[in-house]
Protein backbone atom coordinates (compact mmCIF):
# COMPACT_ATOMS: atom_id res chain seq x y z
CA UNK A 1 0.00 0.00 0.00
CA UNK A 2 1.37 3.38 -0.96
CA UNK A 3 0.50 6.48 1.02
CA UNK A 4 0.40 10.07 -0.04
CA UNK A 5 3.35 12.08 1.30
CA UNK A 6 1.12 14.57 3.15
CA UNK A 7 -0.63 11.70 4.93
CA UNK A 8 2.68 10.29 6.13
CA UNK A 9 3.80 13.64 7.54
CA UNK A 10 0.66 13.89 9.67
CA UNK A 11 1.17 10.59 11.51
CA UNK A 12 3.31 12.10 14.26
CA UNK A 13 1.13 14.54 16.16
CA UNK A 14 2.83 15.11 19.50
CA UNK A 15 6.47 15.52 20.34
CA UNK A 16 7.78 15.76 23.89
CA UNK A 17 11.29 16.31 25.08
CA UNK A 18 12.58 15.70 28.58
CA UNK A 19 15.13 18.41 29.25
CA UNK A 20 17.34 19.07 32.24
CA UNK A 21 19.56 22.03 32.97
CA UNK A 22 22.82 21.52 34.84
CA UNK A 23 24.27 23.96 37.36
CA UNK A 24 26.14 25.79 34.56
CA UNK A 25 22.89 26.38 32.65
CA UNK A 26 23.56 23.86 29.87
CA UNK A 27 20.44 22.04 28.64
CA UNK A 28 20.57 18.29 28.04
CA UNK A 29 17.99 16.10 26.33
CA UNK A 30 17.24 13.04 28.44
CA UNK A 31 14.60 11.65 26.13
CA UNK A 32 12.62 12.70 23.08
CA UNK A 33 9.35 11.12 22.11
CA UNK A 34 7.20 11.31 19.03
CA UNK A 35 3.70 10.14 19.80
CA UNK A 36 0.63 9.34 17.79
CA UNK A 37 -2.65 9.50 19.68
CA UNK A 38 -4.17 6.11 20.34
CA UNK A 39 -6.55 5.02 17.61
CA UNK A 40 -5.22 7.34 14.91
CA UNK A 41 -3.75 4.46 12.93
CA UNK A 42 -7.19 2.79 12.76
CA UNK A 43 -8.78 6.00 11.53
CA UNK A 44 -6.14 6.44 8.83
CA UNK A 45 -6.47 2.83 7.66
CA UNK A 46 -10.26 3.13 7.54
CA UNK A 47 -9.95 6.30 5.46
CA UNK A 48 -7.52 4.63 3.04
CA UNK A 49 -9.78 1.59 2.65
CA UNK A 50 -12.91 3.71 2.22
CA UNK A 51 -11.22 5.84 -0.45
CA UNK A 52 -10.11 2.75 -2.34
CA UNK A 53 -13.70 1.44 -2.46
CA UNK A 54 -15.18 4.60 -3.99
C-alpha positions as CSV (number, residue, x, y, z in Angstrom):
1,X,0.0,0.0,0.0
2,X,1.4,3.4,-1.0
3,X,0.5,6.5,1.0
4,X,0.4,10.1,0.0
5,X,3.3,12.1,1.3
6,X,1.1,14.6,3.1
7,X,-0.6,11.7,4.9
8,X,2.7,10.3,6.1
9,X,3.8,13.6,7.5
10,X,0.7,13.9,9.7
11,X,1.2,10.6,11.5
12,X,3.3,12.1,14.3
13,X,1.1,14.5,16.2
14,X,2.8,15.1,19.5
15,X,6.5,15.5,20.3
16,X,7.8,15.8,23.9
17,X,11.3,16.3,25.1
18,X,12.6,15.7,28.6
19,X,15.1,18.4,29.2
20,X,17.3,19.1,32.2
21,X,19.6,22.0,33.0
22,X,22.8,21.5,34.8
23,X,24.3,24.0,37.4
24,X,26.1,25.8,34.6
25,X,22.9,26.4,32.6
26,X,23.6,23.9,29.9
27,X,20.4,22.0,28.6
28,X,20.6,18.3,28.0
29,X,18.0,16.1,26.3
30,X,17.2,13.0,28.4
31,X,14.6,11.6,26.1
32,X,12.6,12.7,23.1
33,X,9.3,11.1,22.1
34,X,7.2,11.3,19.0
35,X,3.7,10.1,19.8
36,X,0.6,9.3,17.8
37,X,-2.7,9.5,19.7
38,X,-4.2,6.1,20.3
39,X,-6.5,5.0,17.6
40,X,-5.2,7.3,14.9
41,X,-3.8,4.5,12.9
42,X,-7.2,2.8,12.8
43,X,-8.8,6.0,11.5
44,X,-6.1,6.4,8.8
45,X,-6.5,2.8,7.7
46,X,-10.3,3.1,7.5
47,X,-10.0,6.3,5.5
48,X,-7.5,4.6,3.0
49,X,-9.8,1.6,2.7
50,X,-12.9,3.7,2.2
51,X,-11.2,5.8,-0.5
52,X,-10.1,2.7,-2.3
53,X,-13.7,1.4,-2.5
54,X,-15.2,4.6,-4.0
